[in-house]
Amino acid sequence: MVSISTLAFLNKLSRNNNREWFGAHKSDYLAAKADAERLAMQLVAGIREFDGSIGELEPKDCMFRIYRDARFSSDKSPYKTNFGIAVQRGGKKSRYACYYAHIEPGNCFLSGGIYMPEPPVLKALRRSIDVNSEEFLELVAEKNFKKYFSALSDENKLTKAPQGFDKDSPVAEYLKQKDFYVMRGVPDEEVCGKSYVKQTLQAFKALKPINDFFNAAIEEAEG
């Protein structure tokens, strides 16, 4: 579970996103960060029980910095107003599929899969989905997966099947996608509830077969 005080800190930060306020409340930030780190380690330990491929991970391997890189953004706010925890083989910057928990007041969610893959990874994923279309369709239709995530997001996709792929393929709509991730919203009260970690791990376990499929495609492409 996440402490109510952690969400309260993030909520206050969203209304006071400046260095002066942050500096005056540094102790509150450190307490909230420690709380998120505890959650990260609980998730790592739980995920490792059903997906040993993630290996040994520390909080620094899974958590994103709260400091924003605003150099190329019109939004010059110096801090993120969330804690993001990405559990995956090789750490948060690897190309492998992840299990992701997002902690942000009013916008908490679980996610996973692969977001914004590099071109070689995207090509490998599409090729594997095309070649193993029957297996892939079974995975996204699997009852336990749909219980938690319903479907892969299709928010970012091409209007036509990519070059080199059959537009009449049974997985043509998936081949159009540029991202391969899922998302499930979680109410704040659930995040702060005693069963949050257990429920999160159940959702991630349902996601594992698809993550395995994606990771196998990446491994094959890497030779």
Protein Blocks (a to p, Z undefined) as FASTA:
>chain_A
ZZfklmmmmmmmmmmgcfklmmmmmmmmmmmmmmmmmmmmmmmmmmmmmmmknopadfkl
mpccfbdcfklccblcfbdcbdcddddehijkbmbdcddddddehiaccdedjehiafkl
mmmmmmmmmmmmmmmmmmmmpmklmmmnopacfkbccfbdcehiafkbfklmmmmpmbdc
ddddddfklmmpmklmmmmmmmmmmmmmmmmmmmmmmmmmnZZ
